Amino acid sequence: MDRREYLVTIAMGGLAGLAGCPSGSQDGGTKQPDSDDTSEPGSRPTSTPTVTASPTSTAQPTETVRPGSLDAGNTYETVENIALTVERVQARRSIANADRRVDAGTDRAFVVAHVTVANEGDGAATLPNYDTFALLSGSDQYEAVVPEVSTGDYGVEQPIEGVIEPGELYERVEDAHPGVDASGWILFEVPRSVAQVEIAWAEPSYLERTESVTWATSVDMETLPALAVSDVKIEPTPTRLATETTVTVTVENTGGSKGTFQTRWTVNLPTGAERADTLSVDVPGNKTETWSMTVKPAAVGNLDVSLPETGKNASVTVKPARLSWDETLQIPEGLLMTAGNIQVAERIETDQSQDNQFVDAKTPSEDQVFLLVDLSIENPVDEGLPTPRPDEAILTGNGSEWTATQPVQFGREIADPVSGTQYRSHGTVAAGESASGWLIYEVPQDVETDELTLEVEWSESFGETTYRAIWGN
């Protein structure tokens, strides 16, 4: 069809079509009002990102008045003596006010146009509404949208930054007296492939008369920033309990100018806790930049990083902490734990009985020796914390593993070859308290102590959070 016929079609149907999508798209149709909706269509913009289209009239146009095509910057006067001027049509990647910023979708951009509408007649008139304007590109039509940054009434009280001149959204004036005008910005979201555009205005479809006009211009998408996340990674690998871990997000700008990339991120920690915030990084044109944050996993399990608005994510399994003998494990906001001071003994003597009649001595099984490991636990926080039981500290070496035994009678102190208590824990240690003692194992006489490792694993109630650490050479 020719341009004149196409513009008449616009007028008949209102400026229909889902925001940012061609009219008649199969990806989502035009929302029609409920049958009992008697409000005047196209009265004001809504505060949602998409403006609802005007209802379609079944009436046939009785008059087509002066359809025309102008260059942007020129003024068109309607038969009702309403002067319309469209100018400063520009492409922008983002729209922002003092409180919030909205980026166009992937491979999309905002086109903004400044509109001035004035009553040049002799009597009062209602000026055209925001959603009587549309953007045409080829055979595609895009409806005016109200960005989510607009939080005032009908989105017109918030300034729009990110355009050449900050200002308000256009809003019509009802019963405008002669000489009264209204001006502001109208926004469209379109594919970045758009270059030649026309800003179209048409009378609402509920009027018997149809009148329409377009303003033609071009927009430069090549100079816009084109920002996207190219990589999300978690280092070091493997990631270990209580070890500083870095999350790095790489942002690439394939556009021709500097841009600011912002997006929400979440980190789900093995403890079940979640951290969330917004990252922001400035990226010059045709460059890449990185953003990073550090975490210290306080438990073993999965550590997941997600950028939900980009579809990018990364995940690692947090492995047990690896420590040298006598090195202290410090769990973030948790326990301090040290294992070491290995002792080998053929017998263990405890303190004398209450009447000092004898010294209790324990000996291992045949061809075995006792191996003692000092396990020291402190709770520096102001709440009780879980601790491992003796049977949760497994000694391994020479292809075998051993569980701690309990040769020392409860309430007795070890006197030789070391002094102190046998390690006993009932699963928790109170705030500011300790739960230290000697782990005692029976091992073969020929065991190589240099090859031994101690793996300690424990968890909170019901096993929802698990801790694991390994000491060795």
DRENDO-1510 file (C-alpha; in Angstrom, 1 decimal, always signed):
<recs>
REC; n; res; u; v; w
REC; 1; MET; +0.0; +0.0; +0.0 .
REC; 2; ASP; +1.1; +3.6; -0.5 .
REC; 3; ARG; +2.1; +5.9; +2.4 .
REC; 4; ARG; -1.2; +7.8; +2.3 .
REC; 5; GLU; -3.3; +4.6; +2.5 .
REC; 6; TYR; -1.0; +3.3; +5.3 .
REC; 7; LEU; -1.5; +6.4; +7.4 .
REC; 8; VAL; -5.2; +6.2; +7.0 .
REC; 9; THR; -5.0; +2.6; +8.3 .
REC; 10; ILE; -3.1; +3.9; +11.4 .
REC; 11; ALA; -5.8; +6.4; +12.0 .
REC; 12; MET; -8.6; +3.8; +11.7 .
REC; 13; GLY; -7.0; +1.4; +14.2 .
REC; 14; GLY; -5.4; +3.9; +16.6 .
REC; 15; LEU; -1.6; +3.5; +17.0 .
REC; 16; ALA; -1.9; -0.1; +17.8 .
REC; 17; GLY; +0.8; -2.7; +18.5 .
REC; 18; LEU; +2.7; -3.9; +21.5 .
REC; 19; ALA; +5.4; -1.5; +22.6 .
REC; 20; GLY; +8.7; -2.3; +20.9 .
REC; 21; CYS; +7.1; -4.9; +18.7 .
REC; 22; PRO; +5.6; -4.6; +15.2 .
REC; 23; SER; +1.8; -4.2; +15.1 .
REC; 24; GLY; +0.1; -7.5; +14.7 .
REC; 25; SER; +3.1; -9.5; +16.1 .
REC; 26; GLN; +2.5; -13.1; +17.0 .
REC; 27; ASP; +4.6; -12.6; +20.1 .
REC; 28; GLY; +1.8; -10.8; +22.0 .
REC; 29; GLY; -1.2; -9.0; +20.7 .
REC; 30; THR; -2.7; -5.6; +21.4 .
REC; 31; LYS; -4.5; -5.6; +24.8 .
REC; 32; GLN; -8.2; -4.7; +24.3 .
REC; 33; PRO; -10.3; -3.1; +27.0 .
REC; 34; ASP; -13.0; -5.1; +28.8 .
REC; 35; SER; -16.5; -4.9; +27.4 .
REC; 36; ASP; -17.7; -2.7; +30.3 .
REC; 37; ASP; -14.8; -0.2; +30.0 .
REC; 38; THR; -16.4; +3.1; +29.2 .
REC; 39; SER; -13.3; +5.3; +29.7 .
REC; 40; GLU; -12.2; +7.5; +26.8 .
REC; 41; PRO; -9.4; +5.6; +25.0 .
REC; 42; GLY; -5.9; +7.1; +24.8 .
REC; 43; SER; -6.6; +9.5; +27.7 .
REC; 44; ARG; -3.2; +9.4; +29.5 .
REC; 45; PRO; -0.1; +7.4; +29.6 .
REC; 46; THR; +0.1; +4.7; +32.3 .
REC; 47; SER; +3.0; +4.2; +34.7 .
REC; 48; THR; +3.8; +0.8; +33.3 .
REC; 49; PRO; +6.5; +0.3; +30.6 .
REC; 50; THR; +3.9; -0.4; +27.9 .
REC; 51; VAL; +1.0; +1.9; +27.0 .
REC; 52; THR; -2.3; +0.1; +26.2 .
REC; 53; ALA; -3.4; +0.6; +22.7 .
REC; 54; SER; -6.7; +2.4; +21.9 .
REC; 55; PRO; -9.6; +0.2; +21.0 .
REC; 56; THR; -10.2; -0.5; +17.4 .
REC; 57; SER; -13.3; +1.2; +15.9 .
REC; 58; THR; -15.5; -0.7; +13.4 .
REC; 59; ALA; -16.7; +2.6; +11.9 .
REC; 60; GLN; -15.6; +3.5; +8.4 .
REC; 61; PRO; -13.8; +6.8; +8.1 .
REC; 62; THR; -16.0; +9.5; +6.6 .
REC; 63; GLU; -13.2; +12.0; +5.9 .
REC; 64; THR; -9.5; +11.8; +5.3 .
REC; 65; VAL; -7.9; +15.2; +6.1 .
REC; 66; ARG; -4.6; +16.3; +4.7 .
REC; 67; PRO; -2.3; +13.3; +5.3 .
REC; 68; GLY; +1.2; +14.5; +5.0 .
REC; 69; SER; +4.9; +13.6; +5.5 .
REC; 70; LEU; +7.3; +16.2; +6.9 .
REC; 71; ASP; +10.9; +16.3; +7.9 .
REC; 72; ALA; +11.5; +16.3; +11.6 .
REC; 73; GLY; +11.6; +19.8; +13.0 .
REC; 74; ASN; +8.7; +21.1; +10.9 .
REC; 75; THR; +5.2; +21.9; +12.2 .
REC; 76; TYR; +1.9; +20.4; +11.1 .
REC; 77; GLU; -1.4; +22.2; +11.8 .
REC; 78; THR; -4.6; +20.1; +12.0 .
REC; 79; VAL; -8.0; +21.1; +10.8 .
REC; 80; GLU; -8.8; +21.9; +14.4 .
REC; 81; ASN; -5.9; +24.4; +14.4 .
REC; 82; ILE; -3.7; +22.3; +16.6 .
REC; 83; ALA; +0.0; +22.8; +15.7 .
REC; 84; LEU; +2.2; +19.7; +16.2 .
REC; 85; THR; +6.0; +19.9; +16.0 .
REC; 86; VAL; +8.3; +16.8; +16.3 .
REC; 87; GLU; +12.1; +17.5; +16.7 .
REC; 88; ARG; +15.3; +16.3; +18.3 .
REC; 89; VAL; +14.7; +12.6; +17.4 .
REC; 90; GLN; +17.6; +10.6; +18.9 .
REC; 91; ALA; +18.6; +7.1; +19.8 .
REC; 92; ARG; +19.5; +6.3; +23.4 .
REC; 93; ARG; +20.5; +3.1; +25.1 .
REC; 94; SER; +19.1; +4.1; +28.5 .
REC; 95; ILE; +16.7; +6.4; +30.2 .
REC; 96; ALA; +17.2; +7.6; +33.8 .
REC; 97; ASN; +16.0; +9.9; +36.5 .
REC; 98; ALA; +17.5; +10.8; +39.9 .
REC; 99; ASP; +16.2; +7.5; +41.4 .
REC; 100; ARG; +16.4; +4.8; +38.7 .
REC; 101; ARG; +17.8; +3.9; +35.3 .
REC; 102; VAL; +16.3; +1.7; +32.7 .
REC; 103; ASP; +18.3; +0.1; +29.9 .
REC; 104; ALA; +16.8; -1.0; +26.6 .
REC; 105; GLY; +16.6; -4.7; +26.0 .
REC; 106; THR; +19.2; -6.8; +24.3 .
REC; 107; ASP; +19.8; -5.6; +20.7 .
REC; 108; ARG; +17.3; -2.8; +21.3 .
REC; 109; ALA; +17.4; +0.9; +21.9 .
REC; 110; PHE; +15.2; +3.8; +22.9 .
REC; 111; VAL; +14.2; +6.4; +20.3 .
REC; 112; VAL; +13.1; +9.7; +21.9 .
REC; 113; ALA; +11.4; +12.5; +20.2 .
REC; 114; HIS; +10.6; +16.0; +21.6 .
REC; 115; VAL; +7.0; +17.0; +20.8 .
REC; 116; THR; +5.4; +20.4; +21.1 .
REC; 117; VAL; +1.6; +20.7; +20.6 .
REC; 118; ALA; -0.2; +24.1; +20.7 .
REC; 119; ASN; -3.7; +25.3; +20.3 .
REC; 120; GLU; -3.6; +27.9; +17.5 .
REC; 121; GLY; -7.4; +28.1; +17.2 .
REC; 122; ASP; -9.9; +30.6; +18.6 .
REC; 123; GLY; -11.6; +28.3; +21.1 .
REC; 124; ALA; -10.6; +25.8; +23.8 .
REC; 125; ALA; -9.4; +22.3; +22.6 .
REC; 126; THR; -8.1; +19.1; +24.0 .
REC; 127; LEU; -4.6; +18.5; +22.8 .
REC; 128; PRO; -3.6; +15.1; +21.5 .
REC; 129; ASN; -2.6; +12.4; +23.9 .
REC; 130; TYR; +0.8; +10.6; +24.4 .
REC; 131; ASP; -0.3; +7.4; +22.8 .
REC; 132; THR; -1.6; +8.9; +19.6 .
REC; 133; PHE; +2.0; +9.0; +18.5 .
REC; 134; ALA; +3.8; +6.0; +17.1 .
REC; 135; LEU; +7.1; +5.2; +15.3 .
REC; 136; LEU; +7.2; +3.7; +11.9 .
REC; 137; SER; +10.2; +2.0; +10.3 .
REC; 138; GLY; +9.6; +0.3; +7.0 .
REC; 139; SER; +6.4; -1.7; +7.5 .
REC; 140; ASP; +6.8; -2.0; +11.3 .
REC; 141; GLN; +5.0; +0.2; +13.8 .
REC; 142; TYR; +6.0; +0.7; +17.4 .
REC; 143; GLU; +3.9; +2.3; +20.1 .
REC; 144; ALA; +5.0; +5.0; +22.5 .
REC; 145; VAL; +6.0; +3.6; +25.9 .
REC; 146; VAL; +6.3; +5.0; +29.4 .
REC; 147; PRO; +9.7; +4.0; +31.0 .
REC; 148; GLU; +9.7; +2.4; +34.4 .
REC; 149; VAL; +11.8; +5.3; +35.7 .
REC; 150; SER; +8.7; +7.4; +35.6 .
REC; 151; THR; +7.3; +7.1; +39.1 .
REC; 152; GLY; +5.2; +10.3; +39.3 .
REC; 153; ASP; +1.6; +10.6; +38.3 .
REC; 154; TYR; +1.3; +9.2; +34.8 .
REC; 155; GLY; +5.1; +9.3; +34.5 .
REC; 156; VAL; +5.3; +13.0; +33.6 .
REC; 157; GLU; +6.8; +14.5; +36.8 .
REC; 158; GLN; +10.2; +12.8; +36.6 .
REC; 159; PRO; +13.0; +14.3; +34.6 .
REC; 160; ILE; +14.5; +12.2; +31.8 .
REC; 161; GLU; +18.2; +12.2; +31.8 .
REC; 162; GLY; +20.3; +10.5; +29.1 .
REC; 163; VAL; +18.8; +12.6; +26.3 .
REC; 164; ILE; +20.3; +15.7; +24.9 .
REC; 165; GLU; +18.2; +18.0; +27.1 .
REC; 166; PRO; +16.7; +16.5; +30.3 .
REC; 167; GLY; +12.9; +17.1; +30.6 .
REC; 168; GLU; +9.5; +15.6; +31.3 .
REC; 169; LEU; +7.4; +13.2; +29.3 .
REC; 170; TYR; +4.8; +14.8; +27.1 .
REC; 171; GLU; +1.3; +15.1; +28.6 .
REC; 172; ARG; -1.7; +16.5; +26.9 .
REC; 173; VAL; -3.7; +19.4; +28.2 .
REC; 174; GLU; -7.5; +19.1; +28.3 .
REC; 175; ASP; -9.6; +22.2; +27.4 .
REC; 176; ALA; -6.5; +24.1; +26.4 .
REC; 177; HIS; -7.3; +27.8; +25.7 .
REC; 178; PRO; -6.0; +29.5; +22.6 .
REC; 179; GLY; -2.2; +29.9; +22.7 .
REC; 180; VAL; -1.7; +27.2; +25.3 .
REC; 181; ASP; +0.8; +24.5; +24.5 .
REC; 182; ALA; +2.2; +21.3; +25.9 .
REC; 183; SER; +5.6; +19.8; +25.3 .
REC; 184; GLY; +7.8; +16.9; +26.4 .
REC; 185; TRP; +9.5; +13.7; +25.3 .
REC; 186; ILE; +7.8; +10.7; +23.8 .
REC; 187; LEU; +9.7; +7.4; +23.9 .
REC; 188; PHE; +9.8; +4.2; +21.8 .
REC; 189; GLU; +11.8; +1.0; +22.2 .
REC; 190; VAL; +12.9; -0.4; +18.8 .
REC; 191; PRO; +15.5; -2.9; +17.4 .
REC; 192; ARG; +19.0; -1.5; +17.0 .
REC; 193; SER; +18.8; -2.3; +13.3 .
REC; 194; VAL; +16.4; +0.6; +12.8 .
REC; 195; ALA; +17.9; +3.6; +11.0 .
REC; 196; GLN; +15.3; +5.5; +9.0 .
REC; 197; VAL; +12.2; +6.3; +11.1 .
REC; 198; GLU; +9.0; +8.3; +10.9 .
REC; 199; ILE; +7.2; +9.7; +14.0 .
REC; 200; ALA; +3.5; +9.4; +13.2 .
REC; 201; TRP; +0.5; +11.0; +14.7 .
REC; 202; ALA; -3.1; +10.1; +14.0 .
REC; 203; GLU; -6.5; +11.0; +15.3 .
REC; 204; PRO; -7.9; +8.4; +17.7 .
REC; 205; SER; -10.0; +5.8; +16.0 .
REC; 206; TYR; -13.2; +6.7; +17.9 .
REC; 207; LEU; -13.5; +9.9; +15.9 .
REC; 208; GLU; -15.3; +9.8; +12.7 .
REC; 209; ARG; -12.7; +12.0; +11.1 .
REC; 210; THR; -9.2; +10.6; +10.3 .
REC; 211; GLU; -6.2; +12.8; +10.1 .
REC; 212; SER; -2.6; +11.8; +10.2 .
REC; 213; VAL; +0.9; +13.0; +9.6 .
REC; 214; THR; +4.5; +11.7; +9.8 .
REC; 215; TRP; +7.9; +13.3; +10.5 .
REC; 216; ALA; +10.8; +11.6; +8.8 .
REC; 217; THR; +14.3; +11.5; +10.1 .
REC; 218; SER; +17.2; +9.0; +10.7 .
REC; 219; VAL; +18.7; +7.8; +14.0 .
REC; 220; ASP; +22.4; +6.8; +14.5 .
REC; 221; MET; +22.6; +3.5; +16.3 .
REC; 222; GLU; +26.2; +2.9; +15.5 .
REC; 223; THR; +27.5; +5.4; +18.0 .
REC; 224; LEU; +25.4; +3.9; +20.8 .
REC; 225; PRO; +27.0; +1.7; +23.5 .
REC; 226; ALA; +26.3; -2.0; +22.9 .
REC; 227; LEU; +27.0; -3.6; +26.3 .
REC; 228; ALA; +26.7; -7.2; +27.2 .
REC; 229; VAL; +28.2; -9.7; +29.8 .
REC; 230; SER; +30.7; -11.9; +28.0 .
REC; 231; ASP; +31.9; -14.0; +30.9 .
REC; 232; VAL; +31.3; -14.8; +34.6 .
REC; 233; LYS; +33.8; -16.8; +36.5 .
REC; 234; ILE; +34.7; -17.8; +40.0 .
REC; 235; GLU; +38.3; -18.2; +41.1 .
REC; 236; PRO; +40.4; -19.8; +42.4 .
REC; 237; THR; +39.7; -23.4; +41.3 .
REC; 238; PRO; +39.1; -25.4; +43.3 .
REC; 239; THR; +37.2; -23.1; +45.7 .
REC; 240; ARG; +37.7; -24.0; +49.3 .
REC; 241; LEU; +36.0; -23.4; +52.6 .
REC; 242; ALA; +37.0; -20.2; +54.3 .
REC; 243; THR; +39.3; -19.2; +51.4 .
REC; 244; GLU; +38.9; -15.8; +49.7 .
REC; 245; THR; +37.1; -16.3; +46.4 .
REC; 246; THR; +36.8; -13.8; +43.6 .
REC; 247; VAL; +33.7; -13.5; +41.3 .
REC; 248; THR; +34.6; -11.7; +38.1 .
REC; 249; VAL; +32.1; -10.3; +35.5 .
REC; 250; THR; +33.5; -9.3; +32.1 .
REC; 251; VAL; +31.4; -6.7; +30.2 .
REC; 252; GLU; +32.1; -6.0; +26.5 .
REC; 253; ASN; +31.1; -2.9; +24.7 .
REC; 254; THR; +30.9; -3.4; +20.9 .
REC; 255; GLY; +29.3; +0.0; +20.3 .
REC; 256; GLY; +31.0; +3.2; +19.3 .
REC; 257; SER; +30.8; +5.2; +22.5 .
REC; 258; LYS; +31.3; +4.8; +26.3 .
REC; 259; GLY; +28.4; +3.3; +28.2 .
REC; 260; THR; +27.5; +2.3; +31.8 .
REC; 261; PHE; +26.4; -1.2; +32.3 .
REC; 262; GLN; +24.2; -2.0; +35.3 .
REC; 263; THR; +22.5; -5.2; +36.3 .
REC; 264; ARG; +21.4; -7.1; +39.4 .
REC; 265; TRP; +23.5; -9.9; +40.8 .
REC; 266; THR; +22.9; -12.6; +43.4 .
REC; 267; VAL; +25.3; -15.0; +45.1 .
REC; 268; ASN; +23.8; -18.0; +46.8 .
REC; 269; LEU; +26.3; -19.3; +49.4 .
REC; 270; PRO; +26.6; -22.9; +50.6 .
REC; 271; THR; +25.2; -21.8; +54.0 .
REC; 272; GLY; +21.9; -21.0; +52.3 .
REC; 273; ALA; +22.5; -17.3; +52.7 .
REC; 274; GLU; +22.1; -15.0; +49.7 .
REC; 275; ARG; +23.8; -11.7; +48.8 .
REC; 276; ALA; +22.3; -9.4; +46.2 .
REC; 277; ASP; +23.0; -6.0; +44.8 .
REC; 278; THR; +23.5; -4.1; +41.6 .
REC; 279; LEU; +26.8; -3.9; +39.7 .
REC; 280; SER; +27.8; -0.9; +37.7 .
REC; 281; VAL; +30.8; -0.6; +35.3 .
REC; 282; ASP; +31.7; +2.0; +32.7 .
REC; 283; VAL; +33.0; +0.6; +29.5 .
REC; 284; PRO; +34.6; +2.7; +26.6 .
REC; 285; GLY; +33.5; +2.0; +23.1 .
REC; 286; ASN; +35.0; -1.2; +21.6 .
REC; 287; LYS; +36.5; -2.2; +24.9 .
REC; 288; THR; +36.0; -4.6; +27.7 .
REC; 289; GLU; +36.0; -4.0; +31.5 .
REC; 290; THR; +35.7; -6.2; +34.5 .
REC; 291; TRP; +33.8; -6.0; +37.8 .
REC; 292; SER; +34.7; -8.2; +40.7 .
REC; 293; MET; +33.7; -9.0; +44.3 .
REC; 294; THR; +35.1; -11.4; +46.9 .
REC; 295; VAL; +33.4; -13.9; +49.2 .
REC; 296; LYS; +34.7; -16.3; +51.8 .
REC; 297; PRO; +32.5; -19.5; +51.7 .
REC; 298; ALA; +31.6; -20.4; +55.3 .
REC; 299; ALA; +30.5; -24.0; +54.4 .
REC; 300; VAL; +31.0; -26.6; +51.7 .
REC; 301; GLY; +28.5; -27.1; +49.0 .
REC; 302; ASN; +27.4; -25.1; +46.0 .
REC; 303; LEU; +28.3; -21.5; +45.4 .
REC; 304; ASP; +26.1; -20.0; +42.7 .
REC; 305; VAL; +26.4; -16.6; +41.0 .
REC; 306; SER; +23.6; -15.3; +38.9 .
REC; 307; LEU; +22.9; -12.2; +36.7 .
REC; 308; PRO; +19.2; -12.9; +36.1 .
REC; 309; GLU; +18.7; -9.9; +33.8 .
REC; 310; THR; +21.4; -11.2; +31.4 .
REC; 311; GLY; +20.9; -14.9; +31.7 .
REC; 312; LYS; +24.5; -15.4; +32.7 .
REC; 313; ASN; +25.6; -17.4; +35.7 .
REC; 314; ALA; +28.4; -19.5; +37.2 .
REC; 315; SER; +28.6; -22.2; +39.8 .
REC; 316; VAL; +31.3; -24.0; +41.7 .
REC; 317; THR; +31.4; -26.7; +44.4 .
REC; 318; VAL; +33.1; -25.4; +47.5 .
REC; 319; LYS; +35.5; -28.1; +48.7 .
REC; 320; PRO; +37.0; -28.8; +52.1 .
REC; 321; ALA; +39.6; -26.4; +53.5 .
REC; 322; ARG; +43.2; -27.7; +53.2 .
REC; 323; LEU; +45.5; -26.8; +56.0 .
REC; 324; SER; +49.0; -27.8; +57.3 .
REC; 325; TRP; +49.3; -29.4; +60.7 .
REC; 326; ASP; +49.0; -26.7; +63.5 .
REC; 327; GLU; +47.4; -24.2; +61.0 .
REC; 328; THR; +44.2; -22.6; +62.2 .
REC; 329; LEU; +40.9; -22.7; +60.3 .
REC; 330; GLN; +38.9; -19.6; +60.7 .
REC; 331; ILE; +35.3; -19.9; +59.4 .
REC; 332; PRO; +33.8; -16.6; +58.5 .
REC; 333; GLU; +31.6; -15.5; +61.5 .
REC; 334; GLY; +32.3; -19.0; +62.9 .
REC; 335; LEU; +34.7; -21.3; +64.7 .
REC; 336; LEU; +38.5; -21.2; +65.1 .
REC; 337; MET; +39.8; -24.7; +64.8 .
REC; 338; THR; +43.4; -26.0; +64.9 .
REC; 339; ALA; +44.7; -29.6; +64.6 .
REC; 340; GLY; +48.2; -30.8; +65.1 .
REC; 341; ASN; +50.9; -31.6; +67.7 .
REC; 342; ILE; +50.9; -35.3; +66.7 .
REC; 343; GLN; +52.1; -37.7; +69.4 .
REC; 344; VAL; +52.8; -41.5; +69.2 .
REC; 345; ALA; +52.6; -43.5; +72.4 .
REC; 346; GLU; +52.6; -47.2; +73.5 .
REC; 347; ARG; +50.5; -46.4; +76.5 .
REC; 348; ILE; +48.4; -43.6; +78.0 .
REC; 349; GLU; +48.5; -42.9; +81.7 .
REC; 350; THR; +45.7; -40.9; +83.4 .
REC; 351; ASP; +45.8; -39.0; +86.7 .
REC; 352; GLN; +45.6; -40.9; +89.9 .
REC; 353; SER; +42.4; -42.1; +91.4 .
REC; 354; GLN; +40.7; -39.9; +94.1 .
REC; 355; ASP; +42.3; -41.9; +96.9 .
REC; 356; ASN; +45.7; -41.9; +95.1 .
REC; 357; GLN; +45.9; -45.6; +95.3 .
REC; 358; PHE; +46.8; -46.2; +91.6 .
REC; 359; VAL; +47.5; -44.7; +88.2 .
REC; 360; ASP; +45.2; -45.8; +85.4 .
REC; 361; ALA; +47.1; -46.9; +82.3 .
REC; 362; LYS; +45.7; -47.8; +78.9 .
REC; 363; THR; +47.5; -49.9; +76.2 .
REC; 364; PRO; +46.6; -50.4; +72.6 .
REC; 365; SER; +45.8; -53.7; +70.9 .
REC; 366; GLU; +48.6; -56.0; +69.8 .
REC; 367; ASP; +50.9; -54.5; +67.1 .
REC; 368; GLN; +49.1; -51.1; +67.5 .
REC; 369; VAL; +50.2; -47.8; +69.1 .
REC; 370; PHE; +48.2; -44.8; +70.2 .
REC; 371; LEU; +48.4; -41.7; +68.0 .
REC; 372; LEU; +47.2; -38.5; +69.6 .
REC; 373; VAL; +46.2; -35.3; +67.8 .
REC; 374; ASP; +45.5; -32.0; +69.6 .
REC; 375; LEU; +42.2; -30.5; +68.4 .
REC; 376; SER; +41.6; -27.0; +69.6 .
REC; 377; ILE; +38.3; -25.2; +69.0 .
REC; 378; GLU; +37.2; -21.7; +70.0 .
REC; 379; ASN; +33.9; -19.9; +69.6 .
REC; 380; PRO; +34.6; -16.1; +69.2 .
REC; 381; VAL; +31.0; -15.1; +68.3 .
REC; 382; ASP; +28.1; -14.3; +70.5 .
REC; 383; GLU; +26.0; -17.4; +69.8 .
REC; 384; GLY; +26.4; -21.1; +70.1 .
REC; 385; LEU; +28.0; -23.0; +67.2 .
REC; 386; PRO; +28.1; -26.6; +66.1 .
REC; 387; THR; +31.3; -28.6; +66.7 .
REC; 388; PRO; +32.4; -32.0; +65.4 .
REC; 389; ARG; +31.9; -35.2; +67.5 .
REC; 390; PRO; +35.1; -37.3; +68.0 .
REC; 391; ASP; +33.8; -39.9; +65.5 .
REC; 392; GLU; +33.5; -37.1; +62.8 .
REC; 393; ALA; +37.3; -36.7; +62.9 .
REC; 394; ILE; +38.7; -39.4; +60.6 .
REC; 395; LEU; +42.5; -40.1; +60.4 .
REC; 396; THR; +43.8; -41.5; +57.1 .
REC; 397; GLY; +47.1; -42.8; +55.9 .
REC; 398; ASN; +48.7; -45.8; +54.2 .
REC; 399; GLY; +45.4; -46.5; +52.4 .
REC; 400; SER; +43.6; -46.9; +55.7 .
REC; 401; GLU; +41.4; -44.8; +57.9 .
REC; 402; TRP; +40.7; -44.7; +61.6 .
REC; 403; THR; +38.0; -43.4; +63.9 .
REC; 404; ALA; +38.9; -41.8; +67.2 .
REC; 405; THR; +38.6; -44.1; +70.3 .
REC; 406; GLN; +37.6; -43.2; +73.9 .
REC; 407; PRO; +40.2; -45.1; +76.1 .
REC; 408; VAL; +40.2; -42.5; +78.8 .
REC; 409; GLN; +37.5; -42.7; +81.5 .
REC; 410; PHE; +35.2; -39.8; +81.6 .
REC; 411; GLY; +36.3; -37.1; +84.0 .
REC; 412; ARG; +39.9; -38.3; +84.1 .
REC; 413; GLU; +42.9; -36.2; +82.8 .
REC; 414; ILE; +45.7; -37.6; +80.6 .
REC; 415; ALA; +49.0; -37.5; +82.5 .
REC; 416; ASP; +51.4; -39.1; +80.1 .
REC; 417; PRO; +52.7; -38.8; +77.3 .
REC; 418; VAL; +50.7; -35.5; +77.2 .
REC; 419; SER; +48.7; -33.6; +79.6 .
REC; 420; GLY; +45.1; -32.5; +79.1 .
REC; 421; THR; +41.7; -34.0; +78.4 .
REC; 422; GLN; +40.5; -36.4; +75.8 .
REC; 423; TYR; +38.5; -34.5; +73.2 .
REC; 424; ARG; +34.8; -34.9; +73.9 .
REC; 425; SER; +32.0; -32.8; +72.3 .
REC; 426; HIS; +28.3; -33.0; +72.4 .
REC; 427; GLY; +27.8; -31.1; +69.1 .
REC; 428; THR; +27.8; -27.5; +70.2 .
REC; 429; VAL; +30.1; -24.9; +71.9 .
REC; 430; ALA; +28.6; -21.9; +73.7 .
REC; 431; ALA; +29.5; -18.3; +72.9 .
REC; 432; GLY; +33.0; -17.4; +74.0 .
REC; 433; GLU; +33.7; -21.0; +75.1 .
REC; 434; SER; +36.1; -23.7; +73.8 .
REC; 435; ALA; +35.9; -27.4; +73.1 .
REC; 436; SER; +39.5; -28.6; +73.0 .
REC; 437; GLY; +41.2; -31.9; +73.7 .
REC; 438; TRP; +43.1; -34.9; +72.4 .
REC; 439; LEU; +41.8; -37.1; +69.7 .
REC; 440; ILE; +43.1; -40.7; +70.3 .
REC; 441; TYR; +43.5; -43.3; +67.6 .
REC; 442; GLU; +44.9; -46.9; +67.5 .
REC; 443; VAL; +47.1; -47.3; +64.5 .
REC; 444; PRO; +49.6; -49.8; +63.2 .
REC; 445; GLN; +53.1; -49.6; +64.8 .
REC; 446; ASP; +54.7; -49.0; +61.4 .
REC; 447; VAL; +52.4; -46.1; +60.4 .
REC; 448; GLU; +54.1; -43.2; +58.6 .
REC; 449; THR; +53.1; -40.0; +60.4 .
REC; 450; ASP; +54.3; -37.9; +57.5 .
REC; 451; GLU; +51.6; -39.4; +55.3 .
REC; 452; LEU; +48.7; -38.9; +57.8 .
REC; 453; THR; +45.8; -36.6; +57.2 .
REC; 454; LEU; +42.9; -35.7; +59.5 .
REC; 455; GLU; +39.5; -34.9; +57.9 .
REC; 456; VAL; +37.0; -33.3; +60.1 .
REC; 457; GLU; +33.4; -33.0; +59.0 .
REC; 458; TRP; +30.4; -31.6; +60.9 .
REC; 459; SER; +27.1; -29.9; +60.3 .
REC; 460; GLU; +24.4; -27.8; +61.9 .
REC; 461; SER; +21.2; -29.4; +63.1 .
REC; 462; PHE; +19.5; -31.4; +60.4 .
REC; 463; GLY; +22.6; -31.2; +58.2 .
REC; 464; GLU; +21.5; -28.1; +56.3 .
REC; 465; THR; +25.0; -26.6; +56.5 .
REC; 466; THR; +28.1; -28.7; +56.3 .
REC; 467; TYR; +31.7; -27.9; +57.2 .
REC; 468; ARG; +34.8; -29.9; +56.3 .
REC; 469; ALA; +38.5; -29.4; +56.7 .
REC; 470; ILE; +41.6; -31.5; +56.1 .
REC; 471; TRP; +44.9; -31.2; +58.0 .
REC; 472; GLY; +48.1; -32.8; +56.8 .
REC; 473; ASN; +51.6; -32.2; +55.4 .
</recs>
